[in-house]
Amino acid sequence: MSDAPSYSRSDSRRERFSRSGDSGGGGEPAALGRQPPHSIEAEEYLLSCCLLDGSDSIAKCLEKKLPAAAFYSAANRVIYEKLVELYQKSPPVAIEVVAEELKSSGQLEEIGGFAYLMQVSSRIPTTAQTDYFLEKVRELYLLRQLIKVGTSTVEQCYEFQGGLEEFVDKLEQDIFTVTQDRVSDAARSMKDTAKEAWVVIDKMMHHKGEITGVSSGFKELDAMTYGFQKAEMIVLAARPSMGKTSLALNMAESAALPRRGEPAGVLVFSLEMSAAQLGMRMLCSRGRVNMKKLREGFVRPGGQEYKDLVDAADELSKAPIFIDDSSHLTIMELRAKARRLAAREKLGFLVVDYLQLLSPTDPRTPREQQVAEISRGLKALAKELEVPVLVLSQLNRAAEKENRAPKLSDLRESGSIEQDADVVLMLARPRDADEKFQVAADSAELIVAKQRNGPVGDLKLTFLRDITRFENHTP
């Protein structure tokens, strides 16, 4: 594979064209006397595969979203661009057609003439190694992109003028985009969108009543929402000590350990409680063990409650649940952490406890703007990772003062929360509950105050205070 090509008279012209075009497309100028990573041979072998079959190899390149910029040689870029253009019009593509089209556009002599096309097409006898050469070209292109982003990062650091959190978040996004080889398809045709929507419609028609998202674990809520959907921001709001953390943990448990279907990877950001505290809550809740008895030392090794805790620990230790109990997180840091974990693990559900505890990027801005920035950032994260994000939030005291059920305007500190949210759930004490203590009662009302794609309404939940667990309401 290291055999050097025999140049024709037009090769020198092709080589000059290749070098002069490298800085503007797939290649970059040499830095500190070093050439960027590339392999002209691998590019020619890949083009040879494309020219040999005229169909399958080009289709593989398109499936991998290989851009023309991936070719370091400008001549090879031109040939690849023409192959893709012709393939999209009328596959398969013949070498004679490529030559004629390049001639019509005045590019044939520039790349080295028909002789160079013939030389490339005869580089290998079969297309058996298409996948290997495709990955090689793609890998070297990504390395060049990393060098480009890294060089740009150094320059931007020298020119930095303020706003460190946003600056770091932008740089991380640039690097993450390259390493994940993401191609941004911001504008999508209605054909693709309708196809995706039809998959959901078909599922609804043939699986009547089944949820299409992540189950909350509560029948009535799932009946209204059909589960928490991808890219949704769900706000769970309540006054302090009403049990919103317990309810969120029950939902996280249901997502990671569903009764039916595939488990979803769950990431919990706990800004209020430590991971150990959350772990104890989940163990007692799952094992149905009285937390007060456990604290007071009435749970003995070898007893039934101890065995229940062991079984719960075994189940939860195998569940795809991740807890981050970092305090003083900014929205930029939270998004970075979620992004990194999502790159390693398959996430299906995020929980943030709770919104008002996230630190502002700029403490000097008014509190309402700070909360609005955090809310927008969480919604953007849901869309970026394509997972539902459950965000806990506090309510103001208006509902208590007026002795009424909470409503959207009671969301604390910013109206942008209700605007950004796809679903707003409000946890409230039943109207007939004892008013003496403002804490969770044996039953609770869960108000679906907003839902973009479904009905709103109220439902009841049963709260088992001793094990801090919400369950479907039983009269």
TORZA-519851 format. One record per residue (C-alpha): residue in three letters; x, y, z; residue number from 1. Coordinates in nm, 4 decimals, always signed. Layout:
N
residu_X_Y_Z_num
Ala_X_Y_Z_NUM .
...
This chain:
475
residu_X_Y_Z_num
Met_+0.0000_+0.0000_+0.0000_1 .
Ser_+0.3022_+0.2263_+0.0097_2 .
Asp_+0.3659_+0.2130_-0.3655_3 .
Ala_+0.4157_+0.5614_-0.5078_4 .
Pro_+0.1901_+0.6591_-0.7978_5 .
Ser_+0.3479_+0.7115_-1.1396_6 .
Tyr_+0.2887_+1.0767_-1.2318_7 .
Ser_+0.1743_+1.1832_-1.5773_8 .
Arg_+0.2644_+1.5193_-1.7338_9 .
Ser_-0.0379_+1.6795_-1.5691_10 .
Asp_+0.0589_+1.5541_-1.2201_11 .
Ser_+0.2671_+1.8604_-1.1404_12 .
Arg_-0.0333_+2.0822_-1.2107_13 .
Arg_-0.2515_+1.8597_-0.9900_14 .
Glu_+0.0068_+1.8743_-0.7109_15 .
Arg_+0.0221_+2.2549_-0.7250_16 .
Phe_-0.3606_+2.2664_-0.7131_17 .
Ser_-0.3649_+2.0258_-0.4197_18 .
Arg_-0.1198_+2.2291_-0.2156_19 .
Ser_-0.2766_+2.5634_-0.2890_20 .
Gly_-0.6199_+2.4394_-0.1897_21 .
Asp_-0.5333_+2.2616_+0.1339_22 .
Ser_-0.5655_+2.5595_+0.3653_23 .
Gly_-0.9141_+2.6338_+0.2476_24 .
Gly_-1.0716_+2.2888_+0.2774_25 .
Gly_-0.9720_+1.9603_+0.4341_26 .
Gly_-0.6090_+2.0422_+0.5018_27 .
Glu_-0.4541_+2.3055_+0.7238_28 .
Pro_-0.1215_+2.4814_+0.6877_29 .
Ala_+0.1692_+2.3153_+0.8623_30 .
Ala_+0.2173_+2.4349_+1.2209_31 .
Leu_+0.5676_+2.4717_+1.3639_32 .
Gly_+0.7117_+2.2972_+1.0598_33 .
Arg_+0.4880_+1.9904_+1.0974_34 .
Gln_+0.2386_+1.8612_+0.8460_35 .
Pro_-0.1179_+1.8009_+0.9732_36 .
Pro_-0.2167_+1.4315_+0.9961_37 .
His_-0.3201_+1.2973_+0.6557_38 .
Ser_-0.2762_+1.0083_+0.4146_39 .
Ile_-0.3037_+1.0789_+0.0438_40 .
Glu_-0.2842_+0.7038_-0.0182_41 .
Ala_-0.5853_+0.6286_+0.2046_42 .
Glu_-0.7826_+0.9026_+0.0279_43 .
Glu_-0.6963_+0.7587_-0.3129_44 .
Tyr_-0.7839_+0.4049_-0.2002_45 .
Leu_-1.1230_+0.5268_-0.0751_46 .
Leu_-1.1902_+0.7155_-0.4002_47 .
Ser_-1.0856_+0.4044_-0.5890_48 .
Cys_-1.3557_+0.2062_-0.4046_49 .
Cys_-1.6122_+0.4744_-0.4907_50 .
Leu_-1.5130_+0.4750_-0.8561_51 .
Leu_-1.5073_+0.0955_-0.8771_52 .
Asp_-1.8671_+0.0249_-0.7709_53 .
Gly_-2.0159_+0.3715_-0.8198_54 .
Ser_-2.2828_+0.3125_-0.5577_55 .
Asp_-2.2302_+0.1195_-0.2309_56 .
Ser_-1.9039_+0.2845_-0.1280_57 .
Ile_-2.0423_+0.6334_-0.1897_58 .
Ala_-2.3529_+0.5411_+0.0083_59 .
Lys_-2.1317_+0.4310_+0.3012_60 .
Cys_-1.9504_+0.7654_+0.2929_61 .
Leu_-2.2829_+0.9484_+0.3048_62 .
Glu_-2.4111_+0.7303_+0.5884_63 .
Lys_-2.0999_+0.8197_+0.7890_64 .
Lys_-2.1573_+1.1850_+0.6937_65 .
Leu_-1.8056_+1.2118_+0.5550_66 .
Pro_-1.7622_+1.5705_+0.4312_67 .
Ala_-1.5501_+1.6722_+0.1333_68 .
Ala_-1.3312_+1.8618_+0.3812_69 .
Ala_-1.2150_+1.5228_+0.5151_70 .
Phe_-0.9880_+1.4935_+0.2095_71 .
Tyr_-0.6551_+1.6673_+0.2671_72 .
Ser_-0.5743_+1.6808_-0.1036_73 .
Ala_-0.7763_+1.9486_-0.2826_74 .
Ala_-0.7794_+1.7360_-0.5986_75 .
Asn_-0.9280_+1.4436_-0.4061_76 .
Arg_-1.1832_+1.6782_-0.2492_77 .
Val_-1.3007_+1.7876_-0.5924_78 .
Ile_-1.3380_+1.4276_-0.7115_79 .
Tyr_-1.5306_+1.3294_-0.3974_80 .
Glu_-1.7620_+1.6303_-0.4259_81 .
Lys_-1.8404_+1.5389_-0.7870_82 .
Leu_-1.8994_+1.1722_-0.6946_83 .
Val_-2.1489_+1.2703_-0.4228_84 .
Glu_-2.3200_+1.5219_-0.6496_85 .
Leu_-2.3667_+1.2666_-0.9277_86 .
Tyr_-2.4685_+0.9885_-0.6885_87 .
Gln_-2.7461_+1.2034_-0.5435_88 .
Lys_-2.8763_+1.2671_-0.8940_89 .
Ser_-2.8549_+0.9212_-1.0464_90 .
Pro_-2.6606_+0.6264_-0.9003_91 .
Pro_-2.4521_+0.4322_-0.9879_92 .
Val_-2.1748_+0.6671_-1.0997_93 .
Ala_-1.9370_+0.5712_-1.3801_94 .
Ile_-1.5825_+0.7051_-1.4099_95 .
Glu_-1.6521_+0.8313_-1.7614_96 .
Val_-1.9424_+1.0406_-1.6329_97 .
Val_-1.7267_+1.1838_-1.3533_98 .
Ala_-1.4574_+1.2784_-1.6079_99 .
Glu_-1.7098_+1.4434_-1.8396_100 .
Glu_-1.8710_+1.6409_-1.5554_101 .
Leu_-1.5316_+1.7573_-1.4285_102 .
Lys_-1.4418_+1.8606_-1.7823_103 .
Ser_-1.7668_+2.0573_-1.8175_104 .
Ser_-1.6977_+2.2445_-1.4934_105 .
Gly_-1.3374_+2.3181_-1.5941_106 .
Gln_-1.1896_+2.1089_-1.3139_107 .
Leu_-1.0610_+1.8025_-1.4985_108 .
Glu_-0.7237_+1.9452_-1.5994_109 .
Glu_-0.6860_+2.1076_-1.2608_110 .
Ile_-0.6910_+1.7728_-1.0789_111 .
Gly_-0.4532_+1.6082_-1.3215_112 .
Gly_-0.6755_+1.5077_-1.6107_113 .
Phe_-0.8382_+1.1758_-1.7025_114 .
Ala_-0.5035_+1.0070_-1.6374_115 .
Tyr_-0.5261_+1.0869_-1.2662_116 .
Leu_-0.8828_+0.9565_-1.2470_117 .
Met_-0.7697_+0.6300_-1.4097_118 .
Gln_-0.4727_+0.6153_-1.1757_119 .
Val_-0.6960_+0.6565_-0.8690_120 .
Ser_-0.9558_+0.4055_-0.9892_121 .
Ser_-0.6886_+0.1377_-1.0375_122 .
Arg_-0.5294_+0.1785_-0.6943_123 .
Ile_-0.6968_-0.1376_-0.5566_124 .
Pro_-0.8709_-0.4284_-0.7317_125 .
Thr_-1.1773_-0.4674_-0.5019_126 .
Thr_-1.3948_-0.2687_-0.2643_127 .
Ala_-1.3490_-0.5165_+0.0224_128 .
Gln_-1.1570_-0.2640_+0.2359_129 .
Thr_-1.3919_+0.0317_+0.1872_130 .
Asp_-1.4841_+0.0504_+0.5566_131 .
Tyr_-1.1197_+0.0521_+0.6643_132 .
Phe_-1.0170_+0.3362_+0.4326_133 .
Leu_-1.3327_+0.5308_+0.5140_134 .
Glu_-1.2537_+0.5169_+0.8870_135 .
Lys_-0.8890_+0.6068_+0.8199_136 .
Val_-0.9773_+0.9189_+0.6216_137 .
Arg_-1.2390_+1.0156_+0.8796_138 .
Glu_-0.9994_+0.9606_+1.1710_139 .
Leu_-0.7260_+1.1773_+1.0201_140 .
Tyr_-0.9808_+1.4483_+0.9411_141 .
Leu_-1.0991_+1.4517_+1.3030_142 .
Leu_-0.7395_+1.4838_+1.4222_143 .
Arg_-0.6927_+1.7853_+1.1942_144 .
Gln_-1.0154_+1.9329_+1.3258_145 .
Leu_-0.8936_+1.8891_+1.6833_146 .
Ile_-0.5699_+2.0663_+1.5939_147 .
Lys_-0.7744_+2.3456_+1.4368_148 .
Val_-1.0019_+2.3800_+1.7423_149 .
Gly_-0.7039_+2.3576_+1.9787_150 .
Thr_-0.5160_+2.6312_+1.7911_151 .
Ser_-0.8276_+2.8483_+1.7902_152 .
Thr_-0.8700_+2.7866_+2.1645_153 .
Val_-0.5175_+2.9129_+2.2346_154 .
Glu_-0.5797_+3.2273_+2.0295_155 .
Gln_-0.9150_+3.2920_+2.2001_156 .
Cys_-0.7556_+3.2475_+2.5438_157 .
Tyr_-0.5020_+3.5177_+2.4628_158 .
Glu_-0.7828_+3.7471_+2.3433_159 .
Phe_-1.0180_+3.6675_+2.6344_160 .
Gln_-1.2064_+3.9727_+2.7589_161 .
Gly_-1.4522_+3.8431_+3.0217_162 .
Gly_-1.7396_+3.6024_+3.0864_163 .
Leu_-1.5309_+3.2985_+3.1821_164 .
Glu_-1.8170_+3.0487_+3.2325_165 .
Glu_-1.9752_+3.1158_+2.8907_166 .
Phe_-1.6280_+3.1160_+2.7318_167 .
Val_-1.5335_+2.7762_+2.8807_168 .
Asp_-1.8740_+2.6295_+2.7904_169 .
Lys_-1.8324_+2.7415_+2.4275_170 .
Leu_-1.4822_+2.5948_+2.4032_171 .
Glu_-1.5997_+2.2663_+2.5517_172 .
Gln_-1.8891_+2.2510_+2.3061_173 .
Asp_-1.6474_+2.3082_+2.0154_174 .
Ile_-1.4195_+2.0252_+2.1281_175 .
Phe_-1.7111_+1.7944_+2.2133_176 .
Thr_-1.8623_+1.8528_+1.8683_177 .
Val_-1.5389_+1.7420_+1.7007_178 .
Thr_-1.4776_+1.4409_+1.9239_179 .
Gln_-1.8325_+1.3147_+1.8831_180 .
Asp_-1.8179_+1.3794_+1.5074_181 .
Arg_-2.1549_+1.5482_+1.5211_182 .
Val_-2.2926_+1.7051_+1.2090_183 .
Ser_-2.5342_+1.9833_+1.2870_184 .
Asp_-2.8539_+1.9400_+1.0884_185 .
Ala_-3.0239_+2.2518_+1.2189_186 .
Ala_-3.2803_+2.2774_+0.9390_187 .
Arg_-3.4472_+1.9453_+0.8614_188 .
Ser_-3.6843_+1.8698_+0.5789_189 .
Met_-4.0491_+1.8033_+0.6587_190 .
Lys_-4.0058_+1.4631_+0.4981_191 .
Asp_-3.7688_+1.3494_+0.7758_192 .
Thr_-3.9720_+1.5185_+1.0483_193 .
Ala_-4.2967_+1.3600_+0.9285_194 .
Lys_-4.1289_+1.0197_+0.9170_195 .
Glu_-4.0219_+1.0480_+1.2815_196 .
Ala_-4.3655_+1.1726_+1.3856_197 .
Trp_-4.5304_+0.8830_+1.2032_198 .
Val_-4.3260_+0.6325_+1.4056_199 .
Val_-4.4798_+0.7774_+1.7236_200 .
Ile_-4.8286_+0.7855_+1.5677_201 .
Asp_-4.7976_+0.4238_+1.4563_202 .
Lys_-4.6884_+0.3231_+1.8058_203 .
Met_-4.9907_+0.4994_+1.9552_204 .
Met_-5.2316_+0.3278_+1.7140_205 .
His_-5.0937_-0.0226_+1.7565_206 .
His_-5.0091_+0.0004_+2.1262_207 .
Lys_-5.3097_+0.1858_+2.2595_208 .
Gly_-5.2566_+0.3335_+2.6037_209 .
Glu_-4.8882_+0.2397_+2.6228_210 .
Ile_-4.6445_+0.5092_+2.7244_211 .
Thr_-4.4078_+0.6469_+2.4604_212 .
Gly_-4.1549_+0.8047_+2.6967_213 .
Val_-3.9925_+0.7389_+3.0342_214 .
Ser_-4.2457_+0.6130_+3.2892_215 .
Ser_-4.2960_+0.8209_+3.6025_216 .
Gly_-4.4132_+0.5118_+3.7892_217 .
Phe_-4.7588_+0.6641_+3.8520_218 .
Lys_-5.0477_+0.5306_+3.6435_219 .
Glu_-5.2649_+0.8415_+3.6347_220 .
Leu_-4.9728_+1.0695_+3.5505_221 .
Asp_-4.8498_+0.8362_+3.2752_222 .
Ala_-5.2051_+0.8224_+3.1378_223 .
Met_-5.1984_+1.2011_+3.0995_224 .
Thr_-4.8426_+1.2415_+2.9690_225 .
Tyr_-4.7712_+0.8975_+2.8101_226 .
Gly_-4.4424_+0.9198_+2.9992_227 .
Phe_-4.1791_+1.1911_+3.0033_228 .
Gln_-4.0768_+1.2525_+2.6429_229 .
Lys_-3.7343_+1.3147_+2.4905_230 .
Ala_-3.6093_+1.6758_+2.4958_231 .
Glu_-3.8812_+1.7779_+2.7425_232 .
Met_-3.8175_+1.9967_+3.0439_233 .
Ile_-4.0502_+1.8897_+3.3252_234 .
Val_-4.0780_+2.1195_+3.6269_235 .
Leu_-4.1866_+1.9708_+3.9608_236 .
Ala_-4.2695_+2.2569_+4.1977_237 .
Ala_-4.3734_+2.2637_+4.5624_238 .
Arg_-4.3274_+2.4480_+4.8871_239 .
Pro_-4.0405_+2.3312_+5.1154_240 .
Ser_-4.0875_+1.9960_+5.2971_241 .
Met_-4.3727_+1.8879_+5.0704_242 .
Gly_-4.1835_+1.5823_+4.9425_243 .
Lys_-4.0678_+1.6971_+4.5983_244 .
Thr_-3.7250_+1.5316_+4.6399_245 .
Ser_-3.8912_+1.2050_+4.7469_246 .
Leu_-4.1258_+1.2164_+4.4478_247 .
Ala_-3.8358_+1.2912_+4.2095_248 .
Leu_-3.6351_+0.9975_+4.3509_249 .
Asn_-3.9362_+0.7678_+4.3098_250 .
Met_-3.9583_+0.8775_+3.9448_251 .
Ala_-3.5830_+0.8240_+3.8976_252 .
Glu_-3.6144_+0.4761_+4.0470_253 .
Ser_-3.9034_+0.3934_+3.8150_254 .
Ala_-3.7000_+0.5068_+3.5115_255 .
Ala_-3.3921_+0.3027_+3.6067_256 .
Leu_-3.5844_-0.0018_+3.7357_257 .
Pro_-3.9030_-0.0137_+3.5276_258 .
Arg_-4.1594_-0.2870_+3.5709_259 .
Arg_-4.1748_-0.3223_+3.1928_260 .
Gly_-3.9448_-0.2137_+2.9137_261 .
Glu_-3.5798_-0.1136_+2.8995_262 .
Pro_-3.4162_+0.0694_+3.1925_263 .
Ala_-3.3129_+0.4296_+3.1337_264 .
Gly_-2.9817_+0.5679_+3.2569_265 .
Val_-3.0573_+0.8309_+3.5226_266 .
Leu_-2.8355_+1.1201_+3.6299_267 .
Val_-2.9364_+1.3043_+3.9480_268 .
Phe_-2.7862_+1.6422_+4.0334_269 .
Ser_-2.8414_+1.6955_+4.4052_270 .
Leu_-2.7446_+2.0450_+4.5141_271 .
Glu_-2.9184_+2.0195_+4.8514_272 .
Met_-2.8523_+1.6695_+4.9842_273 .
Ser_-2.5418_+1.4491_+4.9754_274 .
Ala_-2.5231_+1.1334_+4.7663_275 .
Ala_-2.5161_+0.9274_+5.0888_276 .
Gln_-2.8402_+1.0873_+5.2115_277 .
Leu_-3.0109_+1.0257_+4.8783_278 .
Gly_-2.8792_+0.6706_+4.8752_279 .
Met_-3.0246_+0.6009_+5.2202_280 .
Arg_-3.3599_+0.7464_+5.1151_281 .
Met_-3.3703_+0.5312_+4.8039_282 .
Leu_-3.2682_+0.2175_+4.9935_283 .
Cys_-3.5348_+0.2651_+5.2603_284 .
Ser_-3.7957_+0.3556_+5.0011_285 .
Arg_-3.7141_+0.0597_+4.7758_286 .
Gly_-3.6847_-0.1838_+5.0683_287 .
Arg_-3.9917_-0.0326_+5.2392_288 .
Val_-3.8012_+0.0086_+5.5653_289 .
Asn_-3.8973_+0.2716_+5.8220_290 .
Met_-3.6186_+0.5296_+5.8156_291 .
Lys_-3.6923_+0.6447_+6.1715_292 .
Lys_-3.6509_+0.2887_+6.3044_293 .
Leu_-3.3248_+0.2594_+6.1118_294 .
Arg_-3.1897_+0.5822_+6.2608_295 .
Glu_-3.2878_+0.4792_+6.6131_296 .
Gly_-3.1154_+0.1418_+6.5796_297 .
Phe_-3.4216_-0.0832_+6.5789_298 .
Val_-3.3219_-0.2576_+6.2516_299 .
Arg_-3.1087_-0.5578_+6.3483_300 .
Pro_-2.8765_-0.7672_+6.1286_301 .
Gly_-3.0452_-1.0877_+6.0214_302 .
Gly_-3.3979_-0.9537_+6.0600_303 .
Gln_-3.6523_-0.9186_+5.7800_304 .
Glu_-3.6036_-0.5433_+5.7455_305 .
Tyr_-3.2286_-0.5936_+5.7193_306 .
Lys_-3.2821_-0.8512_+5.4430_307 .
Asp_-3.5150_-0.6093_+5.2633_308 .
Leu_-3.2434_-0.3442_+5.2758_309 .
Val_-2.9855_-0.5906_+5.1397_310 .
Asp_-3.2176_-0.6843_+4.8518_311 .
Ala_-3.2849_-0.3162_+4.7779_312 .
Ala_-2.9111_-0.2395_+4.7832_313 .
Asp_-2.8489_-0.5248_+4.5398_314 .
Glu_-3.1150_-0.3976_+4.2986_315 .
Leu_-3.0088_-0.0334_+4.3168_316 .
Ser_-2.6378_-0.1138_+4.2825_317 .
Lys_-2.7145_-0.2767_+3.9465_318 .
Ala_-2.9382_+0.0096_+3.8311_319 .
Pro_-2.7945_+0.2708_+3.5901_320 .
Ile_-2.8294_+0.5564_+3.8409_321 .
Phe_-2.5616_+0.8245_+3.8780_322 .
Ile_-2.5645_+1.0906_+4.1512_323 .
Asp_-2.3669_+1.4147_+4.1410_324 .
Asp_-2.3874_+1.5983_+4.4733_325 .
Ser_-2.1575_+1.8878_+4.3808_326 .
Ser_-2.2640_+2.2130_+4.5415_327 .
His_-2.2410_+2.5653_+4.3966_328 .
Leu_-2.2835_+2.4384_+4.0405_329 .
Thr_-2.3460_+2.6889_+3.7630_330 .
Ile_-2.5661_+2.5937_+3.4689_331 .
Met_-2.2554_+2.5822_+3.2488_332 .
Glu_-2.0821_+2.3370_+3.4846_333 .
Leu_-2.3959_+2.1240_+3.5139_334 .
Arg_-2.4313_+2.1021_+3.1364_335 .
Ala_-2.0632_+2.0124_+3.1005_336 .
Lys_-2.0937_+1.7323_+3.3579_337 .
Ala_-2.4082_+1.5933_+3.1931_338 .
Arg_-2.2467_+1.6123_+2.8511_339 .
Arg_-1.9401_+1.4209_+2.9657_340 .
Leu_-2.1400_+1.1433_+3.1325_341 .
Ala_-2.3707_+1.1161_+2.8300_342 .
Ala_-2.0619_+1.0593_+2.6148_343 .
Arg_-1.9733_+0.7542_+2.8292_344 .
Glu_-2.3113_+0.6207_+2.9406_345 .
Lys_-2.6503_+0.5993_+2.7699_346 .
Leu_-2.8641_+0.8482_+2.9615_347 .
Gly_-3.2417_+0.8518_+2.9412_348 .
Phe_-3.3478_+1.0779_+3.2288_349 .
Leu_-3.2002_+1.3726_+3.4224_350 .
Val_-3.3094_+1.5111_+3.7594_351 .
Val_-3.1997_+1.8501_+3.8965_352 .
Asp_-3.2722_+1.9158_+4.2660_353 .
Tyr_-3.3289_+2.2045_+4.2621_354 .
Leu_-3.3279_+2.4986_+4.0203_355 .
Gln_-3.2984_+2.7850_+4.2688_356 .
Leu_-2.9800_+2.6335_+4.4200_357 .
Leu_-2.7861_+2.6557_+4.0930_358 .
Ser_-2.5281_+2.9334_+4.1124_359 .
Pro_-2.5580_+3.2251_+3.8692_360 .
Thr_-2.2976_+3.2686_+3.5962_361 .
Asp_-2.2860_+3.6384_+3.6734_362 .
Pro_-2.3897_+3.7240_+4.0329_363 .
Arg_-2.4240_+4.0909_+3.9384_364 .
Thr_-2.7297_+4.0409_+3.7185_365 .
Pro_-3.0819_+4.0663_+3.8677_366 .
Arg_-3.2101_+3.7432_+4.0237_367 .
Glu_-3.4922_+3.7101_+3.7701_368 .
Gln_-3.2403_+3.7154_+3.4836_369 .
Gln_-3.0225_+3.4611_+3.6642_370 .
Val_-3.3124_+3.2174_+3.7000_371 .
Ala_-3.4168_+3.2801_+3.3380_372 .
Glu_-3.0642_+3.1911_+3.2206_373 .
Ile_-3.0655_+2.8716_+3.4278_374 .
Ser_-3.4102_+2.7743_+3.2981_375 .
Arg_-3.3089_+2.8297_+2.9351_376 .
Gly_-2.9883_+2.6325_+2.9926_377 .
Leu_-3.1770_+2.3322_+3.1312_378 .
Lys_-3.4208_+2.3349_+2.8394_379 .
Ala_-3.1273_+2.3545_+2.5957_380 .
Leu_-2.9640_+2.0594_+2.7747_381 .
Ala_-3.2797_+1.8492_+2.7343_382 .
Lys_-3.2790_+1.9186_+2.3601_383 .
Glu_-2.9035_+1.8666_+2.3230_384 .
Leu_-2.8979_+1.5261_+2.4962_385 .
Glu_-3.2493_+1.4328_+2.3753_386 .
Val_-3.3617_+1.3197_+2.7206_387 .
Pro_-3.6367_+1.4395_+2.9549_388 .
Val_-3.5018_+1.6664_+3.2300_389 .
Leu_-3.6990_+1.6818_+3.5566_390 .
Val_-3.6252_+2.0118_+3.7307_391 .
Leu_-3.7361_+2.0691_+4.0883_392 .
Ser_-3.8393_+2.4215_+4.1781_393 .
Gln_-3.9842_+2.6112_+4.4720_394 .
Leu_-4.3181_+2.7875_+4.4859_395 .
Asn_-4.3697_+3.1234_+4.6524_396 .
Arg_-4.6034_+3.1725_+4.9510_397 .
Ala_-4.8942_+3.3205_+4.7552_398 .
Ala_-5.1014_+2.9974_+4.7536_399 .
Glu_-5.0581_+2.9574_+5.1301_400 .
Lys_-5.1529_+3.3168_+5.2046_401 .
Glu_-5.4633_+3.2986_+4.9862_402 .
Asn_-5.5477_+2.9424_+5.0967_403 .
Arg_-5.5824_+2.8111_+4.7415_404 .
Ala_-5.4276_+2.5558_+4.5094_405 .
Pro_-5.0963_+2.6661_+4.3528_406 .
Lys_-5.0902_+2.7926_+3.9952_407 .
Leu_-4.8271_+2.8715_+3.7329_408 .
Ser_-4.7754_+3.2282_+3.8481_409 .
Asp_-4.6610_+3.0926_+4.1882_410 .
Leu_-4.3349_+2.9597_+4.0433_411 .
Arg_-4.0680_+3.1378_+4.2385_412 .
Glu_-3.8469_+3.4191_+4.1070_413 .
Ser_-3.9035_+3.4047_+3.7317_414 .
Gly_-4.1853_+3.3699_+3.4804_415 .
Ser_-3.9392_+3.2152_+3.2328_416 .
Ile_-3.9622_+2.8802_+3.4143_417 .
Glu_-4.3259_+2.8327_+3.3117_418 .
Gln_-4.2422_+2.9519_+2.9587_419 .
Asp_-3.9485_+2.7134_+2.9073_420 .
Ala_-4.1145_+2.4100_+3.0682_421 .
Asp_-4.2989_+2.1567_+2.8527_422 .
Val_-4.4727_+2.0098_+3.1577_423 .
Val_-4.5305_+2.1755_+3.4960_424 .
Leu_-4.6261_+1.9556_+3.7922_425 .
Met_-4.7200_+2.1064_+4.1275_426 .
Leu_-4.7231_+1.9046_+4.4473_427 .
Ala_-4.9716_+2.0345_+4.7043_428 .
Arg_-5.1366_+1.9234_+5.0250_429 .
Pro_-5.4994_+1.8118_+4.9873_430 .
Arg_-5.7487_+2.0906_+5.0525_431 .
Asp_-5.8976_+1.8966_+5.3446_432 .
Ala_-5.5591_+1.8264_+5.5100_433 .
Asp_-5.4708_+1.9528_+5.8565_434 .
Glu_-5.3457_+2.3114_+5.8240_435 .
Lys_-5.1386_+2.2895_+6.1434_436 .
Phe_-4.8160_+2.1763_+5.9781_437 .
Gln_-4.7027_+2.2776_+5.6286_438 .
Val_-4.5482_+1.9401_+5.5506_439 .
Ala_-4.6341_+1.6424_+5.3332_440 .
Ala_-4.9570_+1.4724_+5.4342_441 .
Asp_-5.0552_+1.1061_+5.3953_442 .
Ser_-5.1940_+1.1951_+5.0548_443 .
Ala_-5.1010_+1.4681_+4.8112_444 .
Glu_-5.2447_+1.6390_+4.5071_445 .
Leu_-5.0279_+1.6438_+4.1979_446 .
Ile_-5.1484_+1.9197_+3.9684_447 .
Val_-5.0548_+1.9000_+3.5997_448 .
Ala_-5.0678_+2.2779_+3.5511_449 .
Lys_-4.9138_+2.2819_+3.2031_450 .
Gln_-4.8541_+2.0296_+2.9287_451 .
Arg_-4.7687_+2.1374_+2.5747_452 .
Asn_-4.8857_+1.8162_+2.4116_453 .
Gly_-5.1592_+1.6899_+2.6391_454 .
Pro_-5.4310_+1.7626_+2.8937_455 .
Val_-5.3968_+1.9316_+3.2304_456 .
Gly_-5.5696_+1.8338_+3.5526_457 .
Asp_-5.5296_+1.7030_+3.9070_458 .
Leu_-5.4536_+1.3591_+4.0432_459 .
Lys_-5.3994_+1.2141_+4.3879_460 .
Leu_-5.0971_+1.0308_+4.5244_461 .
Thr_-5.0532_+0.8370_+4.8467_462 .
Phe_-4.7530_+0.9357_+5.0581_463 .
Leu_-4.5973_+0.6772_+5.2880_464 .
Arg_-4.4181_+0.9118_+5.5249_465 .
Asp_-4.2204_+0.6460_+5.7173_466 .
Ile_-4.0426_+0.5283_+5.4024_467 .
Thr_-4.0597_+0.8633_+5.2140_468 .
Arg_-4.2348_+0.7025_+4.9188_469 .
Phe_-4.5159_+0.8174_+4.6927_470 .
Glu_-4.7444_+0.5569_+4.5389_471 .
Asn_-5.0563_+0.5424_+4.3255_472 .
His_-5.3532_+0.6650_+4.5269_473 .
Thr_-5.5581_+0.4065_+4.7063_474 .
Pro_-5.8897_+0.5376_+4.8523_475 .
